[in-house]
Amino acid sequence: MPTTLNQPADSDIFARVIAVDDPLPVSLARTVLDWKFPAKDLGRVRRLQAKNNAGTITEAERQLLESYVRVGQFVAVMQAKARLALKSRRGKA
């Protein structure tokens, strides 16, 4: 079944789940800011992107690349929330 344009992306759903008014605890916010892809995964993503750009990516590889993108979006949303939590704490000090 084809998806429709009004269906939320995974990252949109994650953003709503974590968009509660309570800020992250400082220790968790600092930990989240340290999250990053290991070098091995970054290399894999670069190779998949190159194959995608060249039009030689397989369906399985495309799905894997999309998974990396979704995880990256989730991490980015969490890190933005962490930065806001730390900024709001500094403003209250």
PESUL-V682122 format. One record per residue. RES is the residue in three letters. SS is DSSP state (A for helix, B for strand, O for the rest). BURIAL is b if it has 16 or more other ideal C-beta (glycine too) atoms within 10 Angstrom, else e. Layout:
[[RES;SS;BURIAL] [RES;SS;BURIAL]]
//
This chain:
[[MET;O;e] [PRO;O;e] [THR;O;e] [THR;O;e] [LEU;O;e] [ASN;O;e] [GLN;O;e] [PRO;O;e] [ALA;O;e] [ASP;A;e] [SER;A;b] [ASP;A;e] [ILE;A;e] [PHE;A;b] [ALA;A;b] [ARG;A;e] [VAL;A;e] [ILE;O;e] [ALA;O;e] [VAL;O;e] [ASP;O;e] [ASP;O;e] [PRO;O;b] [LEU;O;b] [PRO;O;e] [VAL;A;e] [SER;A;e] [LEU;A;e] [ALA;A;b] [ARG;A;e] [THR;A;e] [VAL;A;b] [LEU;A;e] [ASP;O;e] [TRP;O;e] [LYS;O;e] [PHE;O;e] [PRO;O;e] [ALA;A;e] [LYS;A;e] [ASP;A;e] [LEU;A;e] [GLY;A;e] [ARG;A;b] [VAL;A;b] [ARG;A;e] [ARG;A;e] [LEU;A;b] [GLN;A;e] [ALA;A;e] [LYS;A;e] [ASN;A;e] [ASN;A;e] [ALA;A;e] [GLY;O;e] [THR;O;e] [ILE;O;b] [THR;O;e] [GLU;A;e] [ALA;A;e] [GLU;A;e] [ARG;A;e] [GLN;A;e] [LEU;A;e] [LEU;A;b] [GLU;A;e] [SER;A;e] [TYR;A;b] [VAL;A;b] [ARG;A;e] [VAL;A;e] [GLY;A;e] [GLN;A;b] [PHE;A;b] [VAL;A;b] [ALA;A;e] [VAL;A;b] [MET;A;b] [GLN;A;b] [ALA;A;e] [LYS;A;b] [ALA;A;b] [ARG;A;e] [LEU;A;e] [ALA;A;b] [LEU;A;b] [LYS;A;e] [SER;A;e] [ARG;A;e] [ARG;A;e] [GLY;A;e] [LYS;A;e] [ALA;O;e]]
//
